[in-house]
Amino acid sequence: MNLGAFAALRPLGAPGRKSASTVCGAGAMDAMPTWTLDQIAGLAFGVVMIAFVVSARQVDVFFAKQQRRQLGLCEQCGGVYDPATCTQAGCPLKKQQQQ
């Protein structure tokens, strides 16, 4: 008896039919794929960009303090606030006001 189209309705474990794992032919997934130079360069660039983003605030504070020191301003407030209320010990504006 030939069932034709109804043969596909048999369950996977039915006799005369291969199991799903042999039909797919999937291999083992424990082997790591090889990395290309483009992928390695992309990862390195991404790490460098993340490092720049994370350290941008510290770099900005460093250069702001250097500029304020060169201009003779308070390193903390930049001369924006009243020198009497400045909390930095070595505020040059506070020293000028006391003299």
Buried (B, 14 or more C-beta within 10 A) or exposed (E): EEEEEEEEEEEEEEEEEEEEEEEEEEEEEEEEEEEEEEEEEEEEEEEEEEEEEEEEEEEEEEEEBEEBEEEEBBBBBBBEBEBEEBEEEEBBBBEEEEE
